[in-house]
Amino acid sequence: MSEFPNPYQASNAPLPVLEHPAVPPALLATLACYLAHYALEVASMWRSALGTVELFLPIALVNGIYCLAMCFALWRRWRWARVWLVITTVLSAFVLLMFVRRGMWTTEWLTGLSSLLRIAVVPMLFLPSVRRWFAPRRA
């Protein structure tokens, strides 16, 4: 007679190795540009009429929380964040176009530079290494 295997004994089968790929440098550069965009946006708000503390602090705080949440979502590979960033960047493109058409580029150059930096983030999100970062993970 043979003995039955112990049902409580752990299996000897090797566990699959789950590889966590390193964050691509292009994504790190994208996140750095997005954070720099926030810094320029805060500086432009401070220079404009929002320079009063009562208006500046809440707006800067809300924008900062939004910026950090978007960076966290991009770092965590949430694909909706990439789509949302593309959609909201269209607004920055319109702001930049309005500044150029009205001739305000020279007086509000920080806002224009902030808009240009945000627009530059979008093509960086579609670089091949960043696209692979957002590709669905295989089981």
Contacts in CASP RR format, 6 or more apart in sequence:
PFRMAT RR
TARGET T0000
AUTHOR 0000-0000-0000
METHOD contacts of the structure
MODEL  1
MSEFPNPYQASNAPLPVLEHPAVPPALLATLACYLAHYALEVASMWRSAL
GTVELFLPIALVNGIYCLAMCFALWRRWRWARVWLVITTVLSAFVLLMFV
RRGMWTTEWLTGLSSLLRIAVVPMLFLPSVRRWFAPRRA
21 133 0 8 1.000
23 75 0 8 1.000
23 133 0 8 1.000
24 129 0 8 1.000
24 130 0 8 1.000
24 132 0 8 1.000
24 133 0 8 1.000
25 129 0 8 1.000
26 124 0 8 1.000
26 127 0 8 1.000
26 129 0 8 1.000
26 130 0 8 1.000
27 74 0 8 1.000
27 75 0 8 1.000
27 129 0 8 1.000
27 130 0 8 1.000
27 133 0 8 1.000
29 124 0 8 1.000
30 74 0 8 1.000
30 121 0 8 1.000
30 124 0 8 1.000
30 125 0 8 1.000
30 130 0 8 1.000
31 71 0 8 1.000
31 74 0 8 1.000
31 75 0 8 1.000
33 117 0 8 1.000
33 120 0 8 1.000
33 121 0 8 1.000
33 124 0 8 1.000
34 67 0 8 1.000
34 70 0 8 1.000
34 71 0 8 1.000
34 74 0 8 1.000
34 85 0 8 1.000
34 118 0 8 1.000
34 121 0 8 1.000
35 67 0 8 1.000
35 71 0 8 1.000
36 117 0 8 1.000
37 67 0 8 1.000
37 114 0 8 1.000
37 117 0 8 1.000
37 118 0 8 1.000
37 121 0 8 1.000
38 63 0 8 1.000
38 64 0 8 1.000
38 67 0 8 1.000
40 110 0 8 1.000
40 113 0 8 1.000
40 114 0 8 1.000
40 117 0 8 1.000
41 63 0 8 1.000
41 111 0 8 1.000
41 114 0 8 1.000
42 60 0 8 1.000
42 63 0 8 1.000
43 110 0 8 1.000
44 108 0 8 1.000
44 110 0 8 1.000
44 111 0 8 1.000
44 112 0 8 1.000
44 114 0 8 1.000
45 51 0 8 1.000
45 56 0 8 1.000
45 59 0 8 1.000
45 60 0 8 1.000
46 56 0 8 1.000
47 110 0 8 1.000
48 108 0 8 1.000
48 111 0 8 1.000
50 56 0 8 1.000
50 59 0 8 1.000
70 81 0 8 1.000
70 84 0 8 1.000
70 85 0 8 1.000
73 80 0 8 1.000
73 81 0 8 1.000
74 81 0 8 1.000
74 82 0 8 1.000
74 85 0 8 1.000
74 125 0 8 1.000
77 133 0 8 1.000
77 134 0 8 1.000
77 137 0 8 1.000
79 134 0 8 1.000
82 125 0 8 1.000
82 134 0 8 1.000
85 121 0 8 1.000
85 122 0 8 1.000
85 125 0 8 1.000
86 122 0 8 1.000
86 125 0 8 1.000
89 118 0 8 1.000
89 119 0 8 1.000
89 121 0 8 1.000
89 122 0 8 1.000
92 114 0 8 1.000
92 115 0 8 1.000
92 118 0 8 1.000
92 119 0 8 1.000
93 115 0 8 1.000
93 119 0 8 1.000
95 111 0 8 1.000
95 112 0 8 1.000
95 115 0 8 1.000
96 112 0 8 1.000
96 115 0 8 1.000
96 116 0 8 1.000
96 119 0 8 1.000
98 104 0 8 1.000
99 105 0 8 1.000
99 108 0 8 1.000
99 111 0 8 1.000
99 112 0 8 1.000
99 115 0 8 1.000
105 112 0 8 1.000
124 130 0 8 1.000
END
